[in-house]
Amino acid sequence: MNFRLICFLMITICLIGTIVAFENDVRPRDQYGKEIFCPRQGFDQKCNAICQRSGYQHGFCDQRNCMCKVHSYTH
């Protein structure tokens, strides 16, 4: 019984740690500490087009991975 409880707690802690670790990766920052946005079309047309849709007003393009991402918060 105690072994199952320990395993459950370890898995839960690992899942929480994974979520926290990847949360900061959602907002890439440049060398000055500002968030990186893609306001105009770049070489990755699809990524920037998705970011510019009205439903993704708070979206941005991660320049390191060239992936369109959306902020976890909404206004």
CHARMM internal coordinates of N, CA and C (Angstrom, degrees):
IC EDIT
DIST 1 N 1 CA 1.4429
DIST 1 CA 1 C 1.5254
ANGL 1 N 1 CA 1 C 110.69
DIST 1 C 2 N 1.3083
ANGL 1 CA 1 C 2 N 117.50
DIHE 1 N 1 CA 1 C 2 N -46.47
DIST 2 N 2 CA 1.4549
ANGL 1 C 2 N 2 CA 120.59
DIHE 1 CA 1 C 2 N 2 CA 179.56
DIST 2 CA 2 C 1.5208
ANGL 2 N 2 CA 2 C 111.69
DIHE 1 C 2 N 2 CA 2 C -66.06
DIST 2 C 3 N 1.3338
ANGL 2 CA 2 C 3 N 116.20
DIHE 2 N 2 CA 2 C 3 N -33.49
DIST 3 N 3 CA 1.4620
ANGL 2 C 3 N 3 CA 120.25
DIHE 2 CA 2 C 3 N 3 CA 179.40
DIST 3 CA 3 C 1.5248
ANGL 3 N 3 CA 3 C 110.81
DIHE 2 C 3 N 3 CA 3 C -64.00
DIST 3 C 4 N 1.3283
ANGL 3 CA 3 C 4 N 117.54
DIHE 3 N 3 CA 3 C 4 N -41.28
DIST 4 N 4 CA 1.4678
ANGL 3 C 4 N 4 CA 121.36
DIHE 3 CA 3 C 4 N 4 CA 178.69
DIST 4 CA 4 C 1.5237
ANGL 4 N 4 CA 4 C 110.82
DIHE 3 C 4 N 4 CA 4 C -65.11
DIST 4 C 5 N 1.3080
ANGL 4 CA 4 C 5 N 116.21
DIHE 4 N 4 CA 4 C 5 N -40.25
DIST 5 N 5 CA 1.4611
ANGL 4 C 5 N 5 CA 120.33
DIHE 4 CA 4 C 5 N 5 CA 179.14
DIST 5 CA 5 C 1.5231
ANGL 5 N 5 CA 5 C 110.86
DIHE 4 C 5 N 5 CA 5 C -64.04
DIST 5 C 6 N 1.3103
ANGL 5 CA 5 C 6 N 116.91
DIHE 5 N 5 CA 5 C 6 N -42.88
DIST 6 N 6 CA 1.4639
ANGL 5 C 6 N 6 CA 121.20
DIHE 5 CA 5 C 6 N 6 CA 178.75
DIST 6 CA 6 C 1.5246
ANGL 6 N 6 CA 6 C 110.42
DIHE 5 C 6 N 6 CA 6 C -63.72
DIST 6 C 7 N 1.3206
ANGL 6 CA 6 C 7 N 117.84
DIHE 6 N 6 CA 6 C 7 N -43.45
DIST 7 N 7 CA 1.4739
ANGL 6 C 7 N 7 CA 121.06
DIHE 6 CA 6 C 7 N 7 CA 178.35
DIST 7 CA 7 C 1.5182
ANGL 7 N 7 CA 7 C 110.92
DIHE 6 C 7 N 7 CA 7 C -62.70
DIST 7 C 8 N 1.3240
ANGL 7 CA 7 C 8 N 117.13
DIHE 7 N 7 CA 7 C 8 N -42.90
DIST 8 N 8 CA 1.4591
ANGL 7 C 8 N 8 CA 120.97
DIHE 7 CA 7 C 8 N 8 CA 179.11
DIST 8 CA 8 C 1.5243
ANGL 8 N 8 CA 8 C 110.96
DIHE 7 C 8 N 8 CA 8 C -61.62
DIST 8 C 9 N 1.3178
ANGL 8 CA 8 C 9 N 117.02
DIHE 8 N 8 CA 8 C 9 N -44.32
DIST 9 N 9 CA 1.4644
ANGL 8 C 9 N 9 CA 120.63
DIHE 8 CA 8 C 9 N 9 CA 179.56
DIST 9 CA 9 C 1.5268
ANGL 9 N 9 CA 9 C 111.52
DIHE 8 C 9 N 9 CA 9 C -65.18
DIST 9 C 10 N 1.3151
ANGL 9 CA 9 C 10 N 117.49
DIHE 9 N 9 CA 9 C 10 N -39.54
DIST 10 N 10 CA 1.4657
ANGL 9 C 10 N 10 CA 120.71
DIHE 9 CA 9 C 10 N 10 CA 179.51
DIST 10 CA 10 C 1.5275
ANGL 10 N 10 CA 10 C 110.96
DIHE 9 C 10 N 10 CA 10 C -64.85
DIST 10 C 11 N 1.3231
ANGL 10 CA 10 C 11 N 117.22
DIHE 10 N 10 CA 10 C 11 N -42.54
DIST 11 N 11 CA 1.4670
ANGL 10 C 11 N 11 CA 120.67
DIHE 10 CA 10 C 11 N 11 CA 178.83
DIST 11 CA 11 C 1.5247
ANGL 11 N 11 CA 11 C 110.38
DIHE 10 C 11 N 11 CA 11 C -65.06
DIST 11 C 12 N 1.3272
ANGL 11 CA 11 C 12 N 117.10
DIHE 11 N 11 CA 11 C 12 N -41.93
DIST 12 N 12 CA 1.4588
ANGL 11 C 12 N 12 CA 121.01
DIHE 11 CA 11 C 12 N 12 CA 178.95
DIST 12 CA 12 C 1.5219
ANGL 12 N 12 CA 12 C 111.13
DIHE 11 C 12 N 12 CA 12 C -62.36
DIST 12 C 13 N 1.3159
ANGL 12 CA 12 C 13 N 117.46
DIHE 12 N 12 CA 12 C 13 N -44.22
DIST 13 N 13 CA 1.4644
ANGL 12 C 13 N 13 CA 121.58
DIHE 12 CA 12 C 13 N 13 CA 179.50
DIST 13 CA 13 C 1.5245
ANGL 13 N 13 CA 13 C 110.50
DIHE 12 C 13 N 13 CA 13 C -64.03
DIST 13 C 14 N 1.3216
ANGL 13 CA 13 C 14 N 117.23
DIHE 13 N 13 CA 13 C 14 N -39.94
DIST 14 N 14 CA 1.4695
ANGL 13 C 14 N 14 CA 120.45
DIHE 13 CA 13 C 14 N 14 CA 178.21
DIST 14 CA 14 C 1.5232
ANGL 14 N 14 CA 14 C 111.48
DIHE 13 C 14 N 14 CA 14 C -63.98
DIST 14 C 15 N 1.3248
ANGL 14 CA 14 C 15 N 117.25
DIHE 14 N 14 CA 14 C 15 N -41.79
DIST 15 N 15 CA 1.4617
ANGL 14 C 15 N 15 CA 120.47
DIHE 14 CA 14 C 15 N 15 CA 178.80
DIST 15 CA 15 C 1.5226
ANGL 15 N 15 CA 15 C 111.43
DIHE 14 C 15 N 15 CA 15 C -64.28
DIST 15 C 16 N 1.3184
ANGL 15 CA 15 C 16 N 117.05
DIHE 15 N 15 CA 15 C 16 N -43.41
DIST 16 N 16 CA 1.4625
ANGL 15 C 16 N 16 CA 120.77
DIHE 15 CA 15 C 16 N 16 CA 178.29
DIST 16 CA 16 C 1.5241
ANGL 16 N 16 CA 16 C 110.03
DIHE 15 C 16 N 16 CA 16 C -63.58
DIST 16 C 17 N 1.3111
ANGL 16 CA 16 C 17 N 117.66
DIHE 16 N 16 CA 16 C 17 N -41.74
DIST 17 N 17 CA 1.4622
ANGL 16 C 17 N 17 CA 121.26
DIHE 16 CA 16 C 17 N 17 CA 178.20
DIST 17 CA 17 C 1.5102
ANGL 17 N 17 CA 17 C 112.52
DIHE 16 C 17 N 17 CA 17 C -62.45
DIST 17 C 18 N 1.3259
ANGL 17 CA 17 C 18 N 117.08
DIHE 17 N 17 CA 17 C 18 N -38.66
DIST 18 N 18 CA 1.4662
ANGL 17 C 18 N 18 CA 120.97
DIHE 17 CA 17 C 18 N 18 CA 178.39
DIST 18 CA 18 C 1.5183
ANGL 18 N 18 CA 18 C 110.93
DIHE 17 C 18 N 18 CA 18 C -65.88
DIST 18 C 19 N 1.3194
ANGL 18 CA 18 C 19 N 117.20
DIHE 18 N 18 CA 18 C 19 N -43.34
DIST 19 N 19 CA 1.4667
ANGL 18 C 19 N 19 CA 120.74
DIHE 18 CA 18 C 19 N 19 CA 179.36
DIST 19 CA 19 C 1.5189
ANGL 19 N 19 CA 19 C 110.40
DIHE 18 C 19 N 19 CA 19 C -63.26
DIST 19 C 20 N 1.3139
ANGL 19 CA 19 C 20 N 117.80
DIHE 19 N 19 CA 19 C 20 N -43.99
DIST 20 N 20 CA 1.4654
ANGL 19 C 20 N 20 CA 121.24
DIHE 19 CA 19 C 20 N 20 CA -179.71
DIST 20 CA 20 C 1.5218
ANGL 20 N 20 CA 20 C 110.93
DIHE 19 C 20 N 20 CA 20 C -66.18
DIST 20 C 21 N 1.3188
ANGL 20 CA 20 C 21 N 117.67
DIHE 20 N 20 CA 20 C 21 N -37.86
DIST 21 N 21 CA 1.4666
ANGL 20 C 21 N 21 CA 121.11
DIHE 20 CA 20 C 21 N 21 CA -178.26
DIST 21 CA 21 C 1.5182
ANGL 21 N 21 CA 21 C 111.73
DIHE 20 C 21 N 21 CA 21 C -66.06
DIST 21 C 22 N 1.3274
ANGL 21 CA 21 C 22 N 117.98
DIHE 21 N 21 CA 21 C 22 N -38.43
DIST 22 N 22 CA 1.4569
ANGL 21 C 22 N 22 CA 120.74
DIHE 21 CA 21 C 22 N 22 CA -177.48
DIST 22 CA 22 C 1.5175
ANGL 22 N 22 CA 22 C 112.89
DIHE 21 C 22 N 22 CA 22 C -87.58
DIST 22 C 23 N 1.3210
ANGL 22 CA 22 C 23 N 118.32
DIHE 22 N 22 CA 22 C 23 N -9.48
DIST 23 N 23 CA 1.4623
ANGL 22 C 23 N 23 CA 120.45
DIHE 22 CA 22 C 23 N 23 CA -179.71
DIST 23 CA 23 C 1.5219
ANGL 23 N 23 CA 23 C 111.11
DIHE 22 C 23 N 23 CA 23 C -65.62
DIST 23 C 24 N 1.3046
ANGL 23 CA 23 C 24 N 118.26
DIHE 23 N 23 CA 23 C 24 N -39.98
DIST 24 N 24 CA 1.4596
ANGL 23 C 24 N 24 CA 121.52
DIHE 23 CA 23 C 24 N 24 CA -178.67
DIST 24 CA 24 C 1.5164
ANGL 24 N 24 CA 24 C 112.37
DIHE 23 C 24 N 24 CA 24 C -71.01
DIST 24 C 25 N 1.3350
ANGL 24 CA 24 C 25 N 117.02
DIHE 24 N 24 CA 24 C 25 N -23.18
DIST 25 N 25 CA 1.4583
ANGL 24 C 25 N 25 CA 120.49
DIHE 24 CA 24 C 25 N 25 CA -179.18
DIST 25 CA 25 C 1.5220
ANGL 25 N 25 CA 25 C 111.98
DIHE 24 C 25 N 25 CA 25 C -73.57
DIST 25 C 26 N 1.3175
ANGL 25 CA 25 C 26 N 117.71
DIHE 25 N 25 CA 25 C 26 N -10.95
DIST 26 N 26 CA 1.4598
ANGL 25 C 26 N 26 CA 121.36
DIHE 25 CA 25 C 26 N 26 CA -177.89
DIST 26 CA 26 C 1.5203
ANGL 26 N 26 CA 26 C 111.17
DIHE 25 C 26 N 26 CA 26 C -73.51
DIST 26 C 27 N 1.2986
ANGL 26 CA 26 C 27 N 118.67
DIHE 26 N 26 CA 26 C 27 N -24.34
DIST 27 N 27 CA 1.4549
ANGL 26 C 27 N 27 CA 121.77
DIHE 26 CA 26 C 27 N 27 CA -177.81
DIST 27 CA 27 C 1.5338
ANGL 27 N 27 CA 27 C 110.54
DIHE 26 C 27 N 27 CA 27 C -118.77
DIST 27 C 28 N 1.3259
ANGL 27 CA 27 C 28 N 116.91
DIHE 27 N 27 CA 27 C 28 N 85.00
DIST 28 N 28 CA 1.4708
ANGL 27 C 28 N 28 CA 118.54
DIHE 27 CA 27 C 28 N 28 CA 179.06
DIST 28 CA 28 C 1.5187
ANGL 28 N 28 CA 28 C 111.11
DIHE 27 C 28 N 28 CA 28 C -67.98
DIST 28 C 29 N 1.3125
ANGL 28 CA 28 C 29 N 116.94
DIHE 28 N 28 CA 28 C 29 N 146.38
DIST 29 N 29 CA 1.4647
ANGL 28 C 29 N 29 CA 121.36
DIHE 28 CA 28 C 29 N 29 CA -178.33
DIST 29 CA 29 C 1.5242
ANGL 29 N 29 CA 29 C 109.53
DIHE 28 C 29 N 29 CA 29 C -124.69
DIST 29 C 30 N 1.3187
ANGL 29 CA 29 C 30 N 114.22
DIHE 29 N 29 CA 29 C 30 N 150.05
DIST 30 N 30 CA 1.4556
ANGL 29 C 30 N 30 CA 119.02
DIHE 29 CA 29 C 30 N 30 CA 178.68
DIST 30 CA 30 C 1.5220
ANGL 30 N 30 CA 30 C 109.86
DIHE 29 C 30 N 30 CA 30 C -84.34
DIST 30 C 31 N 1.3191
ANGL 30 CA 30 C 31 N 116.17
DIHE 30 N 30 CA 30 C 31 N -171.65
DIST 31 N 31 CA 1.4660
ANGL 30 C 31 N 31 CA 120.23
DIHE 30 CA 30 C 31 N 31 CA -176.34
DIST 31 CA 31 C 1.5245
ANGL 31 N 31 CA 31 C 112.99
DIHE 30 C 31 N 31 CA 31 C -67.96
DIST 31 C 32 N 1.3535
ANGL 31 CA 31 C 32 N 117.24
DIHE 31 N 31 CA 31 C 32 N -16.26
DIST 32 N 32 CA 1.4621
ANGL 31 C 32 N 32 CA 120.68
DIHE 31 CA 31 C 32 N 32 CA 179.76
DIST 32 CA 32 C 1.5250
ANGL 32 N 32 CA 32 C 112.26
DIHE 31 C 32 N 32 CA 32 C -98.20
DIST 32 C 33 N 1.3261
ANGL 32 CA 32 C 33 N 116.98
DIHE 32 N 32 CA 32 C 33 N 2.15
DIST 33 N 33 CA 1.4514
ANGL 32 C 33 N 33 CA 120.95
DIHE 32 CA 32 C 33 N 33 CA 178.05
DIST 33 CA 33 C 1.5136
ANGL 33 N 33 CA 33 C 114.69
DIHE 32 C 33 N 33 CA 33 C 89.10
DIST 33 C 34 N 1.3366
ANGL 33 CA 33 C 34 N 117.85
DIHE 33 N 33 CA 33 C 34 N 3.95
DIST 34 N 34 CA 1.4594
ANGL 33 C 34 N 34 CA 121.01
DIHE 33 CA 33 C 34 N 34 CA 179.86
DIST 34 CA 34 C 1.5246
ANGL 34 N 34 CA 34 C 109.58
DIHE 33 C 34 N 34 CA 34 C -90.60
DIST 34 C 35 N 1.3380
ANGL 34 CA 34 C 35 N 115.94
DIHE 34 N 34 CA 34 C 35 N 150.80
DIST 35 N 35 CA 1.4566
ANGL 34 C 35 N 35 CA 120.17
DIHE 34 CA 34 C 35 N 35 CA 178.14
DIST 35 CA 35 C 1.5236
ANGL 35 N 35 CA 35 C 109.62
DIHE 34 C 35 N 35 CA 35 C -67.44
DIST 35 C 36 N 1.3229
ANGL 35 CA 35 C 36 N 115.88
DIHE 35 N 35 CA 35 C 36 N 144.46
DIST 36 N 36 CA 1.4603
ANGL 35 C 36 N 36 CA 121.17
DIHE 35 CA 35 C 36 N 36 CA -178.15
DIST 36 CA 36 C 1.5193
ANGL 36 N 36 CA 36 C 108.85
DIHE 35 C 36 N 36 CA 36 C -90.87
DIST 36 C 37 N 1.3339
ANGL 36 CA 36 C 37 N 116.76
DIHE 36 N 36 CA 36 C 37 N 119.93
DIST 37 N 37 CA 1.4574
ANGL 36 C 37 N 37 CA 122.42
DIHE 36 CA 36 C 37 N 37 CA 177.71
DIST 37 CA 37 C 1.5181
ANGL 37 N 37 CA 37 C 109.29
DIHE 36 C 37 N 37 CA 37 C -116.79
DIST 37 C 38 N 1.3224
ANGL 37 CA 37 C 38 N 116.68
DIHE 37 N 37 CA 37 C 38 N 155.40
DIST 38 N 38 CA 1.4613
ANGL 37 C 38 N 38 CA 122.34
DIHE 37 CA 37 C 38 N 38 CA 176.04
DIST 38 CA 38 C 1.5203
ANGL 38 N 38 CA 38 C 108.49
DIHE 37 C 38 N 38 CA 38 C -116.57
DIST 38 C 39 N 1.3253
ANGL 38 CA 38 C 39 N 119.92
DIHE 38 N 38 CA 38 C 39 N 83.63
DIST 39 N 39 CA 1.4600
ANGL 38 C 39 N 39 CA 120.97
DIHE 38 CA 38 C 39 N 39 CA -177.79
DIST 39 CA 39 C 1.5166
ANGL 39 N 39 CA 39 C 113.78
DIHE 38 C 39 N 39 CA 39 C -73.56
DIST 39 C 40 N 1.3169
ANGL 39 CA 39 C 40 N 119.53
DIHE 39 N 39 CA 39 C 40 N -23.59
DIST 40 N 40 CA 1.4655
ANGL 39 C 40 N 40 CA 122.01
DIHE 39 CA 39 C 40 N 40 CA -178.80
DIST 40 CA 40 C 1.5183
ANGL 40 N 40 CA 40 C 110.10
DIHE 39 C 40 N 40 CA 40 C -124.75
DIST 40 C 41 N 1.3130
ANGL 40 CA 40 C 41 N 115.93
DIHE 40 N 40 CA 40 C 41 N 165.64
DIST 41 N 41 CA 1.4578
ANGL 40 C 41 N 41 CA 121.05
DIHE 40 CA 40 C 41 N 41 CA -177.42
DIST 41 CA 41 C 1.5232
ANGL 41 N 41 CA 41 C 110.90
DIHE 40 C 41 N 41 CA 41 C -66.42
DIST 41 C 42 N 1.3096
ANGL 41 CA 41 C 42 N 115.31
DIHE 41 N 41 CA 41 C 42 N 136.83
DIST 42 N 42 CA 1.4542
ANGL 41 C 42 N 42 CA 121.13
DIHE 41 CA 41 C 42 N 42 CA 176.12
DIST 42 CA 42 C 1.5103
ANGL 42 N 42 CA 42 C 109.80
DIHE 41 C 42 N 42 CA 42 C -118.76
DIST 42 C 43 N 1.3142
ANGL 42 CA 42 C 43 N 116.71
DIHE 42 N 42 CA 42 C 43 N -154.80
DIST 43 N 43 CA 1.4586
ANGL 42 C 43 N 43 CA 119.51
DIHE 42 CA 42 C 43 N 43 CA -179.66
DIST 43 CA 43 C 1.5225
ANGL 43 N 43 CA 43 C 112.04
DIHE 42 C 43 N 43 CA 43 C -73.70
DIST 43 C 44 N 1.3309
ANGL 43 CA 43 C 44 N 117.65
DIHE 43 N 43 CA 43 C 44 N -18.92
DIST 44 N 44 CA 1.4594
ANGL 43 C 44 N 44 CA 120.60
DIHE 43 CA 43 C 44 N 44 CA 175.96
DIST 44 CA 44 C 1.5276
ANGL 44 N 44 CA 44 C 107.90
DIHE 43 C 44 N 44 CA 44 C -102.47
DIST 44 C 45 N 1.3302
ANGL 44 CA 44 C 45 N 117.05
DIHE 44 N 44 CA 44 C 45 N 85.88
DIST 45 N 45 CA 1.4609
ANGL 44 C 45 N 45 CA 122.13
DIHE 44 CA 44 C 45 N 45 CA -174.28
DIST 45 CA 45 C 1.5293
ANGL 45 N 45 CA 45 C 111.73
DIHE 44 C 45 N 45 CA 45 C -61.76
DIST 45 C 46 N 1.3210
ANGL 45 CA 45 C 46 N 116.80
DIHE 45 N 45 CA 45 C 46 N -41.32
DIST 46 N 46 CA 1.4594
ANGL 45 C 46 N 46 CA 120.47
DIHE 45 CA 45 C 46 N 46 CA -176.46
DIST 46 CA 46 C 1.5242
ANGL 46 N 46 CA 46 C 111.25
DIHE 45 C 46 N 46 CA 46 C -63.68
DIST 46 C 47 N 1.3100
ANGL 46 CA 46 C 47 N 116.72
DIHE 46 N 46 CA 46 C 47 N -43.83
DIST 47 N 47 CA 1.4616
ANGL 46 C 47 N 47 CA 121.18
DIHE 46 CA 46 C 47 N 47 CA -178.52
DIST 47 CA 47 C 1.5200
ANGL 47 N 47 CA 47 C 110.70
DIHE 46 C 47 N 47 CA 47 C -60.68
DIST 47 C 48 N 1.3145
ANGL 47 CA 47 C 48 N 117.31
DIHE 47 N 47 CA 47 C 48 N -48.88
DIST 48 N 48 CA 1.4536
ANGL 47 C 48 N 48 CA 120.92
DIHE 47 CA 47 C 48 N 48 CA -177.55
DIST 48 CA 48 C 1.5211
ANGL 48 N 48 CA 48 C 111.83
DIHE 47 C 48 N 48 CA 48 C -69.15
DIST 48 C 49 N 1.3411
ANGL 48 CA 48 C 49 N 117.16
DIHE 48 N 48 CA 48 C 49 N -34.53
DIST 49 N 49 CA 1.4617
ANGL 48 C 49 N 49 CA 119.97
DIHE 48 CA 48 C 49 N 49 CA 178.74
DIST 49 CA 49 C 1.5236
ANGL 49 N 49 CA 49 C 110.76
DIHE 48 C 49 N 49 CA 49 C -64.28
DIST 49 C 50 N 1.3221
ANGL 49 CA 49 C 50 N 117.17
DIHE 49 N 49 CA 49 C 50 N -40.48
DIST 50 N 50 CA 1.4647
ANGL 49 C 50 N 50 CA 120.51
DIHE 49 CA 49 C 50 N 50 CA 177.98
DIST 50 CA 50 C 1.5228
ANGL 50 N 50 CA 50 C 109.92
DIHE 49 C 50 N 50 CA 50 C -64.78
DIST 50 C 51 N 1.3032
ANGL 50 CA 50 C 51 N 117.48
DIHE 50 N 50 CA 50 C 51 N -40.23
DIST 51 N 51 CA 1.4640
ANGL 50 C 51 N 51 CA 121.01
DIHE 50 CA 50 C 51 N 51 CA -178.78
DIST 51 CA 51 C 1.5197
ANGL 51 N 51 CA 51 C 111.70
DIHE 50 C 51 N 51 CA 51 C -65.80
DIST 51 C 52 N 1.3219
ANGL 51 CA 51 C 52 N 117.28
DIHE 51 N 51 CA 51 C 52 N -29.13
DIST 52 N 52 CA 1.4575
ANGL 51 C 52 N 52 CA 120.34
DIHE 51 CA 51 C 52 N 52 CA -175.08
DIST 52 CA 52 C 1.5244
ANGL 52 N 52 CA 52 C 113.30
DIHE 51 C 52 N 52 CA 52 C -88.42
DIST 52 C 53 N 1.3200
ANGL 52 CA 52 C 53 N 119.07
DIHE 52 N 52 CA 52 C 53 N -3.95
DIST 53 N 53 CA 1.4609
ANGL 52 C 53 N 53 CA 120.50
DIHE 52 CA 52 C 53 N 53 CA 177.70
DIST 53 CA 53 C 1.5234
ANGL 53 N 53 CA 53 C 110.08
DIHE 52 C 53 N 53 CA 53 C -65.05
DIST 53 C 54 N 1.3064
ANGL 53 CA 53 C 54 N 115.94
DIHE 53 N 53 CA 53 C 54 N 151.44
DIST 54 N 54 CA 1.4669
ANGL 53 C 54 N 54 CA 120.04
DIHE 53 CA 53 C 54 N 54 CA -176.85
DIST 54 CA 54 C 1.5230
ANGL 54 N 54 CA 54 C 112.24
DIHE 53 C 54 N 54 CA 54 C -61.53
DIST 54 C 55 N 1.3206
ANGL 54 CA 54 C 55 N 117.82
DIHE 54 N 54 CA 54 C 55 N -31.98
DIST 55 N 55 CA 1.4582
ANGL 54 C 55 N 55 CA 120.42
DIHE 54 CA 54 C 55 N 55 CA 179.30
DIST 55 CA 55 C 1.5176
ANGL 55 N 55 CA 55 C 113.04
DIHE 54 C 55 N 55 CA 55 C -72.57
DIST 55 C 56 N 1.3291
ANGL 55 CA 55 C 56 N 116.87
DIHE 55 N 55 CA 55 C 56 N -13.40
DIST 56 N 56 CA 1.4619
ANGL 55 C 56 N 56 CA 121.43
DIHE 55 CA 55 C 56 N 56 CA -178.49
DIST 56 CA 56 C 1.5287
ANGL 56 N 56 CA 56 C 109.92
DIHE 55 C 56 N 56 CA 56 C -120.04
DIST 56 C 57 N 1.3178
ANGL 56 CA 56 C 57 N 117.23
DIHE 56 N 56 CA 56 C 57 N 45.54
DIST 57 N 57 CA 1.4595
ANGL 56 C 57 N 57 CA 120.62
DIHE 56 CA 56 C 57 N 57 CA -177.75
DIST 57 CA 57 C 1.5223
ANGL 57 N 57 CA 57 C 111.81
DIHE 56 C 57 N 57 CA 57 C -61.07
DIST 57 C 58 N 1.3059
ANGL 57 CA 57 C 58 N 116.39
DIHE 57 N 57 CA 57 C 58 N -28.79
DIST 58 N 58 CA 1.4635
ANGL 57 C 58 N 58 CA 120.06
DIHE 57 CA 57 C 58 N 58 CA -178.95
DIST 58 CA 58 C 1.5217
ANGL 58 N 58 CA 58 C 111.27
DIHE 57 C 58 N 58 CA 58 C -99.40
DIST 58 C 59 N 1.3310
ANGL 58 CA 58 C 59 N 116.64
DIHE 58 N 58 CA 58 C 59 N 14.50
DIST 59 N 59 CA 1.4573
ANGL 58 C 59 N 59 CA 120.43
DIHE 58 CA 58 C 59 N 59 CA 179.25
DIST 59 CA 59 C 1.5169
ANGL 59 N 59 CA 59 C 111.69
DIHE 58 C 59 N 59 CA 59 C -81.62
DIST 59 C 60 N 1.2932
ANGL 59 CA 59 C 60 N 116.36
DIHE 59 N 59 CA 59 C 60 N 162.66
DIST 60 N 60 CA 1.4589
ANGL 59 C 60 N 60 CA 121.24
DIHE 59 CA 59 C 60 N 60 CA 177.89
DIST 60 CA 60 C 1.5164
ANGL 60 N 60 CA 60 C 109.31
DIHE 59 C 60 N 60 CA 60 C -153.15
DIST 60 C 61 N 1.3024
ANGL 60 CA 60 C 61 N 115.75
DIHE 60 N 60 CA 60 C 61 N 163.00
DIST 61 N 61 CA 1.4546
ANGL 60 C 61 N 61 CA 121.78
DIHE 60 CA 60 C 61 N 61 CA -178.81
DIST 61 CA 61 C 1.5250
ANGL 61 N 61 CA 61 C 108.66
DIHE 60 C 61 N 61 CA 61 C -102.21
DIST 61 C 62 N 1.3167
ANGL 61 CA 61 C 62 N 116.39
DIHE 61 N 61 CA 61 C 62 N 123.18
DIST 62 N 62 CA 1.4598
ANGL 61 C 62 N 62 CA 121.42
DIHE 61 CA 61 C 62 N 62 CA 177.11
DIST 62 CA 62 C 1.5264
ANGL 62 N 62 CA 62 C 107.91
DIHE 61 C 62 N 62 CA 62 C -74.88
DIST 62 C 63 N 1.3156
ANGL 62 CA 62 C 63 N 117.24
DIHE 62 N 62 CA 62 C 63 N 109.42
DIST 63 N 63 CA 1.4596
ANGL 62 C 63 N 63 CA 121.68
DIHE 62 CA 62 C 63 N 63 CA -175.19
DIST 63 CA 63 C 1.5212
ANGL 63 N 63 CA 63 C 112.24
DIHE 62 C 63 N 63 CA 63 C -66.49
DIST 63 C 64 N 1.3171
ANGL 63 CA 63 C 64 N 117.27
DIHE 63 N 63 CA 63 C 64 N -28.91
DIST 64 N 64 CA 1.4665
ANGL 63 C 64 N 64 CA 119.39
DIHE 63 CA 63 C 64 N 64 CA -178.73
DIST 64 CA 64 C 1.5189
ANGL 64 N 64 CA 64 C 111.29
DIHE 63 C 64 N 64 CA 64 C -68.10
DIST 64 C 65 N 1.3456
ANGL 64 CA 64 C 65 N 116.05
DIHE 64 N 64 CA 64 C 65 N -44.66
DIST 65 N 65 CA 1.4601
ANGL 64 C 65 N 65 CA 120.68
DIHE 64 CA 64 C 65 N 65 CA -178.31
DIST 65 CA 65 C 1.5155
ANGL 65 N 65 CA 65 C 112.38
DIHE 64 C 65 N 65 CA 65 C -106.20
DIST 65 C 66 N 1.3209
ANGL 65 CA 65 C 66 N 117.27
DIHE 65 N 65 CA 65 C 66 N -3.37
DIST 66 N 66 CA 1.4657
ANGL 65 C 66 N 66 CA 123.95
DIHE 65 CA 65 C 66 N 66 CA -175.23
DIST 66 CA 66 C 1.5228
ANGL 66 N 66 CA 66 C 110.25
DIHE 65 C 66 N 66 CA 66 C 50.17
DIST 66 C 67 N 1.3292
ANGL 66 CA 66 C 67 N 115.64
DIHE 66 N 66 CA 66 C 67 N 53.82
DIST 67 N 67 CA 1.4564
ANGL 66 C 67 N 67 CA 121.33
DIHE 66 CA 66 C 67 N 67 CA 177.97
DIST 67 CA 67 C 1.5148
ANGL 67 N 67 CA 67 C 109.11
DIHE 66 C 67 N 67 CA 67 C -123.36
DIST 67 C 68 N 1.3255
ANGL 67 CA 67 C 68 N 115.92
DIHE 67 N 67 CA 67 C 68 N 137.29
DIST 68 N 68 CA 1.4564
ANGL 67 C 68 N 68 CA 119.89
DIHE 67 CA 67 C 68 N 68 CA 176.97
DIST 68 CA 68 C 1.5232
ANGL 68 N 68 CA 68 C 108.81
DIHE 67 C 68 N 68 CA 68 C -79.29
DIST 68 C 69 N 1.3111
ANGL 68 CA 68 C 69 N 116.27
DIHE 68 N 68 CA 68 C 69 N 129.54
DIST 69 N 69 CA 1.4545
ANGL 68 C 69 N 69 CA 120.97
DIHE 68 CA 68 C 69 N 69 CA -179.76
DIST 69 CA 69 C 1.5190
ANGL 69 N 69 CA 69 C 108.76
DIHE 68 C 69 N 69 CA 69 C -130.70
DIST 69 C 70 N 1.3081
ANGL 69 CA 69 C 70 N 116.14
DIHE 69 N 69 CA 69 C 70 N 160.13
DIST 70 N 70 CA 1.4521
ANGL 69 C 70 N 70 CA 121.83
DIHE 69 CA 69 C 70 N 70 CA -178.82
DIST 70 CA 70 C 1.5162
ANGL 70 N 70 CA 70 C 108.27
DIHE 69 C 70 N 70 CA 70 C -122.81
DIST 70 C 71 N 1.3376
ANGL 70 CA 70 C 71 N 116.57
DIHE 70 N 70 CA 70 C 71 N 138.00
DIST 71 N 71 CA 1.4610
ANGL 70 C 71 N 71 CA 120.70
DIHE 70 CA 70 C 71 N 71 CA 178.01
DIST 71 CA 71 C 1.5224
ANGL 71 N 71 CA 71 C 109.76
DIHE 70 C 71 N 71 CA 71 C -60.37
DIST 71 C 72 N 1.2979
ANGL 71 CA 71 C 72 N 116.60
DIHE 71 N 71 CA 71 C 72 N 147.06
DIST 72 N 72 CA 1.4568
ANGL 71 C 72 N 72 CA 121.21
DIHE 71 CA 71 C 72 N 72 CA -179.10
DIST 72 CA 72 C 1.5247
ANGL 72 N 72 CA 72 C 111.79
DIHE 71 C 72 N 72 CA 72 C -75.40
DIST 72 C 73 N 1.3240
ANGL 72 CA 72 C 73 N 118.37
DIHE 72 N 72 CA 72 C 73 N -14.95
DIST 73 N 73 CA 1.4577
ANGL 72 C 73 N 73 CA 121.35
DIHE 72 CA 72 C 73 N 73 CA 179.49
DIST 73 CA 73 C 1.5258
ANGL 73 N 73 CA 73 C 109.46
DIHE 72 C 73 N 73 CA 73 C -104.53
DIST 73 C 74 N 1.3406
ANGL 73 CA 73 C 74 N 116.35
DIHE 73 N 73 CA 73 C 74 N 158.67
DIST 74 N 74 CA 1.4665
ANGL 73 C 74 N 74 CA 121.51
DIHE 73 CA 73 C 74 N 74 CA 177.93
DIST 74 CA 74 C 1.5162
ANGL 74 N 74 CA 74 C 109.37
DIHE 73 C 74 N 74 CA 74 C -128.74
DIST 74 C 75 N 1.2919
ANGL 74 CA 74 C 75 N 115.76
DIHE 74 N 74 CA 74 C 75 N 154.30
DIST 75 N 75 CA 1.4718
ANGL 74 C 75 N 75 CA 120.90
DIHE 74 CA 74 C 75 N 75 CA 178.30
DIST 75 CA 75 C 1.4986
ANGL 75 N 75 CA 75 C 109.34
DIHE 74 C 75 N 75 CA 75 C -110.14
END
COOR INIT
IC SEED 1 N 1 CA 1 C
IC BUILD
